[in-house]
Amino acid sequence: MKPNIAHSISLFERAKQSIPGGVNSPVRAFKSVGGTPVFIKSAKGAYLFDEDGNKYIDYINSWGPMILGHGYEPVVKAIQEKATASTSFGAPTLLEIEMAELIKSMVKNVDLIRMVSSGTEACMSAVRLARGYTGKNKIIKFEGCYHGHADCFLVKAGSGMATLNIQTVPGVTAGVSLDTLTAPYNDPEAVKKLVEENKNEIAAIIIEPVVGNMGCILPEKNYLEGIRKICDEENIVFIFDEVMTGFRLAPGGAQEKLNIDADLVTYGKVIGGGLPVGAFGGKKKIMEHIAPLGNVYQAGTLSGNPIAMIAGYTMLKELKDHPETYKELDEKCGYLEKNLHEIFDRKNIKHRINRMGSMISLHFCDHDVIDFESASKADIPLFNKFFHHMLESGIYLPPSAYESWFLSNALTYEDLDETIKVADSFSEQ
């Protein structure tokens, strides 16, 4: 029986009178999957509760940061205590130092790190730094990878743009577009060709080392190592966008999980325990070019905000002190993957499941999903039908076939079994 979402429906209509499209981030509008977005009132552990009182098992987890679940008590208490000392200073604090030291202790190749206020800002600043450091202007990004909505990243971006079928973005100038070169993900020859055709012009190559914005897509064997070699040979800054993967796949993120070092790495909401925050860091010789040490300017009134810092510090410290969390998450996600495979094999539903650690995505197709082109050839209408089937039975999945699912360790095996049971009742018809 479909849940009653009458209040969400009325709220969405009300929101559209004051907010563009009724939402403050496009994918929330359910435009790809159809229907009315559910308005969330609260969350605890592995569960979301909407304005109509319905309960959902959450597989978004605020797009990644709720690794330990919603309303994690030590984080909530730390925020409450810190807030009594004010919510912002615009001046240096001891906590910023402790946060930077904690990140450095978890990510071995980060020498210096700068806090910002979002993942978009982190990626934008990292590219500016790479340009200032190398004296070159062009960057290479990958089709379907999303690094925020800064102008230079909205060329063949995935995720929300793919969901809304936006091919070109008004407001992004031709000059900016010319400086952004794109290559298919998992195609090393395409990268070599771009570098050869733009000799001594490329400042940076930015990549999601494990993609989360065209579903979860893993790098093929030796792919990242090949790009690392090109960057070393051509004086190109290799940037890992770990806004999704940082501290989620391992204490040291994708770099640790895949055993490869980037020159710069960017982080997002994970390091704020879900609060608005970001950071970029990396090798000292590059980071020293950021003001006030160098001439590459970057600033922000809320950078290092004390509430965001204490939330992130508390959560990252928990993860560092309890590394078994990653093993538990991997086992839970593996259990879900195994059972979904069994269900769709038994039902003869063509599918592919991509997974690394606690990131996973389901694609309805009979070909491997290794890049944006192969992801876009999956049966999107069937995914949309599956999404609504799950949602109506209390399972909250990302409202797009182009998004990774994220598990939290608050999920129990009973939650996973309920999810599997609901998936098993799905029919293509």
TORKOL-4160 file (C-alpha; in steps of 0.2 Angstrom, whole numbers, padded with zeros to 4 digits, m for minus):
429
<pt num="1" X="0000" Y="0000" Z="0000"/>
<pt num="2" X="0007" Y="0017" Z="m0005"/>
<pt num="3" X="0011" Y="0028" Z="0010"/>
<pt num="4" X="0001" Y="0044" Z="0012"/>
<pt num="5" X="0012" Y="0059" Z="0007"/>
<pt num="6" X="m0001" Y="0072" Z="0006"/>
<pt num="7" X="0009" Y="0084" Z="0017"/>
<pt num="8" X="0024" Y="0082" Z="0006"/>
<pt num="9" X="0013" Y="0086" Z="m0009"/>
<pt num="10" X="0007" Y="0102" Z="m0002"/>
<pt num="11" X="0024" Y="0107" Z="0004"/>
<pt num="12" X="0031" Y="0105" Z="m0013"/>
<pt num="13" X="0018" Y="0116" Z="m0021"/>
<pt num="14" X="0021" Y="0129" Z="m0008"/>
<pt num="15" X="0040" Y="0128" Z="m0010"/>
<pt num="16" X="0038" Y="0131" Z="m0029"/>
<pt num="17" X="0031" Y="0148" Z="m0025"/>
<pt num="18" X="0047" Y="0154" Z="m0017"/>
<pt num="19" X="0061" Y="0142" Z="m0022"/>
<pt num="20" X="0066" Y="0138" Z="m0040"/>
<pt num="21" X="0058" Y="0122" Z="m0044"/>
<pt num="22" X="0053" Y="0120" Z="m0026"/>
<pt num="23" X="0071" Y="0113" Z="m0021"/>
<pt num="24" X="0088" Y="0120" Z="m0016"/>
<pt num="25" X="0097" Y="0107" Z="m0026"/>
<pt num="26" X="0090" Y="0100" Z="m0043"/>
<pt num="27" X="0091" Y="0081" Z="m0040"/>
<pt num="28" X="0079" Y="0083" Z="m0025"/>
<pt num="29" X="0065" Y="0088" Z="m0037"/>
<pt num="30" X="0063" Y="0070" Z="m0043"/>
<pt num="31" X="0062" Y="0076" Z="m0061"/>
<pt num="32" X="0071" Y="0061" Z="m0067"/>
<pt num="33" X="0061" Y="0048" Z="m0058"/>
<pt num="34" X="0045" Y="0057" Z="m0058"/>
<pt num="35" X="0033" Y="0060" Z="m0044"/>
<pt num="36" X="0033" Y="0071" Z="m0029"/>
<pt num="37" X="0049" Y="0073" Z="m0018"/>
<pt num="38" X="0047" Y="0067" Z="0000"/>
<pt num="39" X="0050" Y="0081" Z="0013"/>
<pt num="40" X="0060" Y="0075" Z="0027"/>
<pt num="41" X="0057" Y="0081" Z="0045"/>
<pt num="42" X="0070" Y="0071" Z="0055"/>
<pt num="43" X="0082" Y="0056" Z="0055"/>
<pt num="44" X="0090" Y="0045" Z="0067"/>
<pt num="45" X="0102" Y="0031" Z="0064"/>
<pt num="46" X="0098" Y="0022" Z="0048"/>
<pt num="47" X="0081" Y="0030" Z="0046"/>
<pt num="48" X="0072" Y="0045" Z="0039"/>
<pt num="49" X="0055" Y="0052" Z="0044"/>
<pt num="50" X="0045" Y="0062" Z="0033"/>
<pt num="51" X="0032" Y="0076" Z="0036"/>
<pt num="52" X="0018" Y="0064" Z="0035"/>
<pt num="53" X="0026" Y="0052" Z="0048"/>
<pt num="54" X="0032" Y="0039" Z="0036"/>
<pt num="55" X="0048" Y="0030" Z="0040"/>
<pt num="56" X="0062" Y="0025" Z="0027"/>
<pt num="57" X="0078" Y="0015" Z="0027"/>
<pt num="58" X="0091" Y="0028" Z="0021"/>
<pt num="59" X="0103" Y="0023" Z="0007"/>
<pt num="60" X="0108" Y="0041" Z="0003"/>
<pt num="61" X="0114" Y="0047" Z="0020"/>
<pt num="62" X="0115" Y="0065" Z="0015"/>
<pt num="63" X="0125" Y="0059" Z="m0001"/>
<pt num="64" X="0139" Y="0051" Z="0009"/>
<pt num="65" X="0144" Y="0060" Z="0026"/>
<pt num="66" X="0132" Y="0050" Z="0038"/>
<pt num="67" X="0145" Y="0036" Z="0039"/>
<pt num="68" X="0140" Y="0032" Z="0057"/>
<pt num="69" X="0121" Y="0036" Z="0054"/>
<pt num="70" X="0110" Y="0051" Z="0057"/>
<pt num="71" X="0110" Y="0060" Z="0074"/>
<pt num="72" X="0126" Y="0051" Z="0080"/>
<pt num="73" X="0126" Y="0055" Z="0098"/>
<pt num="74" X="0144" Y="0060" Z="0101"/>
<pt num="75" X="0143" Y="0072" Z="0086"/>
<pt num="76" X="0127" Y="0079" Z="0091"/>
<pt num="77" X="0133" Y="0082" Z="0109"/>
<pt num="78" X="0149" Y="0090" Z="0102"/>
<pt num="79" X="0139" Y="0102" Z="0091"/>
<pt num="80" X="0128" Y="0107" Z="0106"/>
<pt num="81" X="0142" Y="0111" Z="0117"/>
<pt num="82" X="0152" Y="0120" Z="0104"/>
<pt num="83" X="0137" Y="0131" Z="0099"/>
<pt num="84" X="0136" Y="0139" Z="0117"/>
<pt num="85" X="0153" Y="0147" Z="0113"/>
<pt num="86" X="0146" Y="0155" Z="0097"/>
<pt num="87" X="0143" Y="0149" Z="0080"/>
<pt num="88" X="0157" Y="0159" Z="0071"/>
<pt num="89" X="0172" Y="0169" Z="0074"/>
<pt num="90" X="0180" Y="0174" Z="0058"/>
<pt num="91" X="0197" Y="0172" Z="0067"/>
<pt num="92" X="0209" Y="0157" Z="0070"/>
<pt num="93" X="0204" Y="0144" Z="0082"/>
<pt num="94" X="0214" Y="0129" Z="0091"/>
<pt num="95" X="0201" Y="0117" Z="0084"/>
<pt num="96" X="0206" Y="0121" Z="0066"/>
<pt num="97" X="0224" Y="0116" Z="0070"/>
<pt num="98" X="0218" Y="0100" Z="0078"/>
<pt num="99" X="0207" Y="0096" Z="0063"/>
<pt num="100" X="0221" Y="0099" Z="0051"/>
<pt num="101" X="0232" Y="0088" Z="0061"/>
<pt num="102" X="0219" Y="0074" Z="0062"/>
<pt num="103" X="0217" Y="0074" Z="0043"/>
<pt num="104" X="0236" Y="0073" Z="0041"/>
<pt num="105" X="0237" Y="0059" Z="0053"/>
<pt num="106" X="0224" Y="0049" Z="0042"/>
<pt num="107" X="0230" Y="0054" Z="0025"/>
<pt num="108" X="0248" Y="0051" Z="0023"/>
<pt num="109" X="0252" Y="0062" Z="0008"/>
<pt num="110" X="0243" Y="0078" Z="0014"/>
<pt num="111" X="0256" Y="0090" Z="0021"/>
<pt num="112" X="0245" Y="0106" Z="0022"/>
<pt num="113" X="0226" Y="0108" Z="0021"/>
<pt num="114" X="0215" Y="0123" Z="0019"/>
<pt num="115" X="0197" Y="0122" Z="0025"/>
<pt num="116" X="0183" Y="0129" Z="0014"/>
<pt num="117" X="0164" Y="0129" Z="0015"/>
<pt num="118" X="0159" Y="0116" Z="0002"/>
<pt num="119" X="0165" Y="0103" Z="m0010"/>
<pt num="120" X="0162" Y="0114" Z="m0025"/>
<pt num="121" X="0173" Y="0127" Z="m0017"/>
<pt num="122" X="0187" Y="0115" Z="m0013"/>
<pt num="123" X="0188" Y="0108" Z="m0031"/>
<pt num="124" X="0187" Y="0126" Z="m0038"/>
<pt num="125" X="0201" Y="0131" Z="m0027"/>
<pt num="126" X="0212" Y="0116" Z="m0031"/>
<pt num="127" X="0211" Y="0120" Z="m0049"/>
<pt num="128" X="0215" Y="0138" Z="m0047"/>
<pt num="129" X="0230" Y="0132" Z="m0036"/>
<pt num="130" X="0236" Y="0120" Z="m0049"/>
<pt num="131" X="0235" Y="0134" Z="m0062"/>
<pt num="132" X="0245" Y="0146" Z="m0051"/>
<pt num="133" X="0258" Y="0133" Z="m0047"/>
<pt num="134" X="0261" Y="0127" Z="m0065"/>
<pt num="135" X="0258" Y="0143" Z="m0074"/>
<pt num="136" X="0246" Y="0134" Z="m0086"/>
<pt num="137" X="0228" Y="0136" Z="m0090"/>
<pt num="138" X="0219" Y="0120" Z="m0096"/>
<pt num="139" X="0212" Y="0106" Z="m0086"/>
<pt num="140" X="0206" Y="0088" Z="m0090"/>
<pt num="141" X="0191" Y="0081" Z="m0082"/>
<pt num="142" X="0181" Y="0066" Z="m0086"/>
<pt num="143" X="0164" Y="0064" Z="m0094"/>
<pt num="144" X="0151" Y="0060" Z="m0081"/>
<pt num="145" X="0162" Y="0066" Z="m0066"/>
<pt num="146" X="0155" Y="0080" Z="m0056"/>
<pt num="147" X="0166" Y="0092" Z="m0046"/>
<pt num="148" X="0153" Y="0104" Z="m0041"/>
<pt num="149" X="0145" Y="0118" Z="m0051"/>
<pt num="150" X="0160" Y="0130" Z="m0054"/>
<pt num="151" X="0160" Y="0135" Z="m0072"/>
<pt num="152" X="0175" Y="0125" Z="m0077"/>
<pt num="153" X="0167" Y="0109" Z="m0071"/>
<pt num="154" X="0150" Y="0110" Z="m0080"/>
<pt num="155" X="0157" Y="0103" Z="m0096"/>
<pt num="156" X="0150" Y="0085" Z="m0098"/>
<pt num="157" X="0147" Y="0084" Z="m0080"/>
<pt num="158" X="0137" Y="0069" Z="m0073"/>
<pt num="159" X="0124" Y="0067" Z="m0059"/>
<pt num="160" X="0112" Y="0081" Z="m0058"/>
<pt num="161" X="0115" Y="0087" Z="m0076"/>
<pt num="162" X="0113" Y="0070" Z="m0083"/>
<pt num="163" X="0097" Y="0067" Z="m0072"/>
<pt num="164" X="0090" Y="0083" Z="m0079"/>
<pt num="165" X="0097" Y="0080" Z="m0097"/>
<pt num="166" X="0106" Y="0097" Z="m0097"/>
<pt num="167" X="0119" Y="0096" Z="m0111"/>
<pt num="168" X="0125" Y="0114" Z="m0111"/>
<pt num="169" X="0124" Y="0127" Z="m0097"/>
<pt num="170" X="0119" Y="0145" Z="m0100"/>
<pt num="171" X="0131" Y="0156" Z="m0091"/>
<pt num="172" X="0147" Y="0146" Z="m0094"/>
<pt num="173" X="0157" Y="0156" Z="m0106"/>
<pt num="174" X="0165" Y="0149" Z="m0122"/>
<pt num="175" X="0182" Y="0154" Z="m0115"/>
<pt num="176" X="0180" Y="0144" Z="m0099"/>
<pt num="177" X="0174" Y="0129" Z="m0109"/>
<pt num="178" X="0189" Y="0129" Z="m0121"/>
<pt num="179" X="0200" Y="0128" Z="m0106"/>
<pt num="180" X="0191" Y="0112" Z="m0100"/>
<pt num="181" X="0196" Y="0096" Z="m0110"/>
<pt num="182" X="0186" Y="0080" Z="m0107"/>
<pt num="183" X="0190" Y="0062" Z="m0109"/>
<pt num="184" X="0179" Y="0046" Z="m0106"/>
<pt num="185" X="0182" Y="0038" Z="m0089"/>
<pt num="186" X="0193" Y="0022" Z="m0089"/>
<pt num="187" X="0200" Y="0027" Z="m0106"/>
<pt num="188" X="0219" Y="0030" Z="m0104"/>
<pt num="189" X="0223" Y="0032" Z="m0122"/>
<pt num="190" X="0210" Y="0047" Z="m0123"/>
<pt num="191" X="0220" Y="0056" Z="m0109"/>
<pt num="192" X="0237" Y="0053" Z="m0118"/>
<pt num="193" X="0230" Y="0060" Z="m0134"/>
<pt num="194" X="0223" Y="0076" Z="m0125"/>
<pt num="195" X="0240" Y="0079" Z="m0117"/>
<pt num="196" X="0249" Y="0076" Z="m0133"/>
<pt num="197" X="0238" Y="0088" Z="m0142"/>
<pt num="198" X="0239" Y="0102" Z="m0129"/>
<pt num="199" X="0258" Y="0100" Z="m0125"/>
<pt num="200" X="0263" Y="0111" Z="m0110"/>
<pt num="201" X="0246" Y="0118" Z="m0108"/>
<pt num="202" X="0238" Y="0107" Z="m0095"/>
<pt num="203" X="0238" Y="0112" Z="m0077"/>
<pt num="204" X="0228" Y="0099" Z="m0069"/>
<pt num="205" X="0219" Y="0082" Z="m0071"/>
<pt num="206" X="0205" Y="0081" Z="m0059"/>
<pt num="207" X="0196" Y="0065" Z="m0057"/>
<pt num="208" X="0184" Y="0055" Z="m0045"/>
<pt num="209" X="0195" Y="0040" Z="m0041"/>
<pt num="210" X="0180" Y="0030" Z="m0038"/>
<pt num="211" X="0165" Y="0039" Z="m0047"/>
<pt num="212" X="0149" Y="0042" Z="m0038"/>
<pt num="213" X="0141" Y="0053" Z="m0050"/>
<pt num="214" X="0136" Y="0041" Z="m0064"/>
<pt num="215" X="0132" Y="0027" Z="m0052"/>
<pt num="216" X="0147" Y="0020" Z="m0043"/>
<pt num="217" X="0160" Y="0016" Z="m0056"/>
<pt num="218" X="0177" Y="0009" Z="m0052"/>
<pt num="219" X="0194" Y="0013" Z="m0060"/>
<pt num="220" X="0200" Y="m0002" Z="m0071"/>
<pt num="221" X="0217" Y="m0010" Z="m0067"/>
<pt num="222" X="0232" Y="0002" Z="m0070"/>
<pt num="223" X="0220" Y="0016" Z="m0076"/>
<pt num="224" X="0224" Y="0029" Z="m0062"/>
<pt num="225" X="0243" Y="0023" Z="m0061"/>
<pt num="226" X="0244" Y="0027" Z="m0080"/>
<pt num="227" X="0237" Y="0045" Z="m0077"/>
<pt num="228" X="0249" Y="0047" Z="m0062"/>
<pt num="229" X="0263" Y="0043" Z="m0074"/>
<pt num="230" X="0258" Y="0056" Z="m0087"/>
<pt num="231" X="0256" Y="0069" Z="m0073"/>
<pt num="232" X="0274" Y="0066" Z="m0067"/>
<pt num="233" X="0281" Y="0067" Z="m0084"/>
<pt num="234" X="0272" Y="0082" Z="m0090"/>
<pt num="235" X="0272" Y="0093" Z="m0074"/>
<pt num="236" X="0253" Y="0091" Z="m0072"/>
<pt num="237" X="0245" Y="0092" Z="m0055"/>
<pt num="238" X="0234" Y="0076" Z="m0052"/>
<pt num="239" X="0219" Y="0081" Z="m0041"/>
<pt num="240" X="0208" Y="0067" Z="m0033"/>
<pt num="241" X="0190" Y="0073" Z="m0029"/>
<pt num="242" X="0187" Y="0064" Z="m0013"/>
<pt num="243" X="0171" Y="0073" Z="m0009"/>
<pt num="244" X="0162" Y="0057" Z="m0009"/>
<pt num="245" X="0176" Y="0044" Z="m0006"/>
<pt num="246" X="0186" Y="0053" Z="0007"/>
<pt num="247" X="0186" Y="0045" Z="0024"/>
<pt num="248" X="0172" Y="0034" Z="0018"/>
<pt num="249" X="0181" Y="0020" Z="0008"/>
<pt num="250" X="0196" Y="0020" Z="0021"/>
<pt num="251" X="0203" Y="0031" Z="0034"/>
<pt num="252" X="0214" Y="0038" Z="0020"/>
<pt num="253" X="0200" Y="0038" Z="0007"/>
<pt num="254" X="0202" Y="0031" Z="m0010"/>
<pt num="255" X="0221" Y="0035" Z="m0010"/>
<pt num="256" X="0223" Y="0022" Z="0003"/>
<pt num="257" X="0210" Y="0010" Z="m0004"/>
<pt num="258" X="0218" Y="0010" Z="m0021"/>
<pt num="259" X="0236" Y="0013" Z="m0015"/>
<pt num="260" X="0240" Y="0028" Z="m0026"/>
<pt num="261" X="0244" Y="0046" Z="m0022"/>
<pt num="262" X="0237" Y="0062" Z="m0029"/>
<pt num="263" X="0246" Y="0079" Z="m0029"/>
<pt num="264" X="0230" Y="0088" Z="m0022"/>
<pt num="265" X="0215" Y="0080" Z="m0014"/>
<pt num="266" X="0198" Y="0088" Z="m0011"/>
<pt num="267" X="0185" Y="0084" Z="0003"/>
<pt num="268" X="0167" Y="0089" Z="0006"/>
<pt num="269" X="0153" Y="0086" Z="0018"/>
<pt num="270" X="0161" Y="0070" Z="0025"/>
<pt num="271" X="0173" Y="0081" Z="0035"/>
<pt num="272" X="0159" Y="0091" Z="0043"/>
<pt num="273" X="0149" Y="0076" Z="0049"/>
<pt num="274" X="0136" Y="0082" Z="0036"/>
<pt num="275" X="0138" Y="0101" Z="0040"/>
<pt num="276" X="0142" Y="0113" Z="0025"/>
<pt num="277" X="0161" Y="0111" Z="0024"/>
<pt num="278" X="0175" Y="0107" Z="0012"/>
<pt num="279" X="0194" Y="0106" Z="0011"/>
<pt num="280" X="0208" Y="0104" Z="m0001"/>
<pt num="281" X="0226" Y="0099" Z="0003"/>
<pt num="282" X="0241" Y="0090" Z="m0003"/>
<pt num="283" X="0260" Y="0092" Z="m0006"/>
<pt num="284" X="0268" Y="0106" Z="0003"/>
<pt num="285" X="0277" Y="0112" Z="m0013"/>
<pt num="286" X="0260" Y="0115" Z="m0021"/>
<pt num="287" X="0250" Y="0121" Z="m0006"/>
<pt num="288" X="0263" Y="0134" Z="m0002"/>
<pt num="289" X="0257" Y="0144" Z="m0017"/>
<pt num="290" X="0241" Y="0148" Z="m0008"/>
<pt num="291" X="0239" Y="0165" Z="0000"/>
<pt num="292" X="0245" Y="0171" Z="0013"/>
<pt num="293" X="0261" Y="0160" Z="0009"/>
<pt num="294" X="0259" Y="0163" Z="m0010"/>
<pt num="295" X="0250" Y="0173" Z="m0023"/>
<pt num="296" X="0236" Y="0161" Z="m0027"/>
<pt num="297" X="0221" Y="0169" Z="m0018"/>
<pt num="298" X="0208" Y="0160" Z="m0009"/>
<pt num="299" X="0197" Y="0166" Z="0006"/>
<pt num="300" X="0181" Y="0163" Z="0015"/>
<pt num="301" X="0173" Y="0170" Z="0031"/>
<pt num="302" X="0166" Y="0154" Z="0036"/>
<pt num="303" X="0181" Y="0143" Z="0032"/>
<pt num="304" X="0185" Y="0133" Z="0047"/>
<pt num="305" X="0168" Y="0137" Z="0055"/>
<pt num="306" X="0169" Y="0130" Z="0073"/>
<pt num="307" X="0153" Y="0121" Z="0072"/>
<pt num="308" X="0157" Y="0112" Z="0056"/>
<pt num="309" X="0175" Y="0108" Z="0063"/>
<pt num="310" X="0169" Y="0100" Z="0079"/>
<pt num="311" X="0156" Y="0089" Z="0070"/>
<pt num="312" X="0169" Y="0083" Z="0058"/>
<pt num="313" X="0183" Y="0081" Z="0071"/>
<pt num="314" X="0172" Y="0071" Z="0082"/>
<pt num="315" X="0166" Y="0059" Z="0068"/>
<pt num="316" X="0184" Y="0057" Z="0060"/>
<pt num="317" X="0191" Y="0054" Z="0077"/>
<pt num="318" X="0178" Y="0040" Z="0079"/>
<pt num="319" X="0183" Y="0033" Z="0062"/>
<pt num="320" X="0201" Y="0033" Z="0066"/>
<pt num="321" X="0199" Y="0025" Z="0083"/>
<pt num="322" X="0187" Y="0012" Z="0076"/>
<pt num="323" X="0194" Y="0006" Z="0059"/>
<pt num="324" X="0184" Y="m0010" Z="0061"/>
<pt num="325" X="0169" Y="0001" Z="0055"/>
<pt num="326" X="0176" Y="0000" Z="0037"/>
<pt num="327" X="0176" Y="m0019" Z="0038"/>
<pt num="328" X="0158" Y="m0019" Z="0045"/>
<pt num="329" X="0152" Y="m0007" Z="0031"/>
<pt num="330" X="0161" Y="m0017" Z="0018"/>
<pt num="331" X="0153" Y="m0033" Z="0024"/>
<pt num="332" X="0135" Y="m0026" Z="0025"/>
<pt num="333" X="0137" Y="m0018" Z="0007"/>
<pt num="334" X="0143" Y="m0035" Z="0001"/>
<pt num="335" X="0128" Y="m0044" Z="0009"/>
<pt num="336" X="0116" Y="m0032" Z="0000"/>
<pt num="337" X="0126" Y="m0034" Z="m0017"/>
<pt num="338" X="0125" Y="m0053" Z="m0016"/>
<pt num="339" X="0107" Y="m0054" Z="m0012"/>
<pt num="340" X="0102" Y="m0041" Z="m0025"/>
<pt num="341" X="0112" Y="m0051" Z="m0038"/>
<pt num="342" X="0103" Y="m0067" Z="m0033"/>
<pt num="343" X="0086" Y="m0059" Z="m0034"/>
<pt num="344" X="0088" Y="m0051" Z="m0052"/>
<pt num="345" X="0097" Y="m0067" Z="m0058"/>
<pt num="346" X="0082" Y="m0078" Z="m0052"/>
<pt num="347" X="0070" Y="m0065" Z="m0060"/>
<pt num="348" X="0080" Y="m0065" Z="m0076"/>
<pt num="349" X="0081" Y="m0046" Z="m0075"/>
<pt num="350" X="0097" Y="m0040" Z="m0084"/>
<pt num="351" X="0108" Y="m0030" Z="m0072"/>
<pt num="352" X="0125" Y="m0024" Z="m0066"/>
<pt num="353" X="0130" Y="m0020" Z="m0049"/>
<pt num="354" X="0145" Y="m0009" Z="m0046"/>
<pt num="355" X="0152" Y="m0008" Z="m0028"/>
<pt num="356" X="0168" Y="m0003" Z="m0018"/>
<pt num="357" X="0166" Y="m0003" Z="0001"/>
<pt num="358" X="0150" Y="0005" Z="0006"/>
<pt num="359" X="0147" Y="0013" Z="m0011"/>
<pt num="360" X="0136" Y="0003" Z="m0023"/>
<pt num="361" X="0125" Y="0006" Z="m0038"/>
<pt num="362" X="0112" Y="m0004" Z="m0048"/>
<pt num="363" X="0111" Y="m0003" Z="m0067"/>
<pt num="364" X="0098" Y="m0012" Z="m0077"/>
<pt num="365" X="0108" Y="m0018" Z="m0092"/>
<pt num="366" X="0117" Y="m0033" Z="m0099"/>
<pt num="367" X="0134" Y="m0024" Z="m0102"/>
<pt num="368" X="0148" Y="m0018" Z="m0090"/>
<pt num="369" X="0146" Y="0000" Z="m0083"/>
<pt num="370" X="0163" Y="0008" Z="m0084"/>
<pt num="371" X="0160" Y="0026" Z="m0090"/>
<pt num="372" X="0146" Y="0038" Z="m0093"/>
<pt num="373" X="0142" Y="0031" Z="m0110"/>
<pt num="374" X="0139" Y="0014" Z="m0104"/>
<pt num="375" X="0129" Y="0021" Z="m0088"/>
<pt num="376" X="0118" Y="0031" Z="m0100"/>
<pt num="377" X="0114" Y="0015" Z="m0110"/>
<pt num="378" X="0106" Y="0006" Z="m0095"/>
<pt num="379" X="0087" Y="0005" Z="m0094"/>
<pt num="380" X="0083" Y="0021" Z="m0085"/>
<pt num="381" X="0064" Y="0020" Z="m0085"/>
<pt num="382" X="0066" Y="0003" Z="m0077"/>
<pt num="383" X="0077" Y="0010" Z="m0063"/>
<pt num="384" X="0064" Y="0024" Z="m0060"/>
<pt num="385" X="0050" Y="0011" Z="m0058"/>
<pt num="386" X="0062" Y="0001" Z="m0046"/>
<pt num="387" X="0065" Y="0017" Z="m0036"/>
<pt num="388" X="0046" Y="0021" Z="m0034"/>
<pt num="389" X="0043" Y="0003" Z="m0029"/>
<pt num="390" X="0056" Y="0004" Z="m0016"/>
<pt num="391" X="0051" Y="0021" Z="m0010"/>
<pt num="392" X="0033" Y="0016" Z="m0008"/>
<pt num="393" X="0039" Y="0001" Z="0003"/>
<pt num="394" X="0050" Y="0012" Z="0015"/>
<pt num="395" X="0067" Y="0011" Z="0006"/>
<pt num="396" X="0074" Y="0028" Z="0002"/>
<pt num="397" X="0086" Y="0027" Z="m0013"/>
<pt num="398" X="0094" Y="0041" Z="m0023"/>
<pt num="399" X="0081" Y="0048" Z="m0035"/>
<pt num="400" X="0092" Y="0046" Z="m0050"/>
<pt num="401" X="0100" Y="0031" Z="m0059"/>
<pt num="402" X="0116" Y="0042" Z="m0060"/>
<pt num="403" X="0120" Y="0042" Z="m0042"/>
<pt num="404" X="0129" Y="0030" Z="m0030"/>
<pt num="405" X="0120" Y="0023" Z="m0015"/>
<pt num="406" X="0129" Y="0026" Z="0002"/>
<pt num="407" X="0127" Y="0014" Z="0017"/>
<pt num="408" X="0129" Y="0019" Z="0035"/>
<pt num="409" X="0135" Y="0008" Z="0049"/>
<pt num="410" X="0119" Y="0011" Z="0058"/>
<pt num="411" X="0111" Y="m0001" Z="0046"/>
<pt num="412" X="0107" Y="m0018" Z="0054"/>
<pt num="413" X="0106" Y="m0034" Z="0045"/>
<pt num="414" X="0087" Y="m0033" Z="0048"/>
<pt num="415" X="0087" Y="m0017" Z="0038"/>
<pt num="416" X="0096" Y="m0025" Z="0024"/>
<pt num="417" X="0085" Y="m0040" Z="0025"/>
<pt num="418" X="0069" Y="m0029" Z="0024"/>
<pt num="419" X="0077" Y="m0020" Z="0009"/>
<pt num="420" X="0081" Y="m0037" Z="0000"/>
<pt num="421" X="0063" Y="m0042" Z="0004"/>
<pt num="422" X="0056" Y="m0027" Z="m0004"/>
<pt num="423" X="0068" Y="m0028" Z="m0019"/>
<pt num="424" X="0062" Y="m0047" Z="m0021"/>
<pt num="425" X="0044" Y="m0041" Z="m0023"/>
<pt num="426" X="0049" Y="m0030" Z="m0038"/>
<pt num="427" X="0042" Y="m0035" Z="m0055"/>
<pt num="428" X="0047" Y="m0028" Z="m0072"/>
<pt num="429" X="0029" Y="m0029" Z="m0078"/>
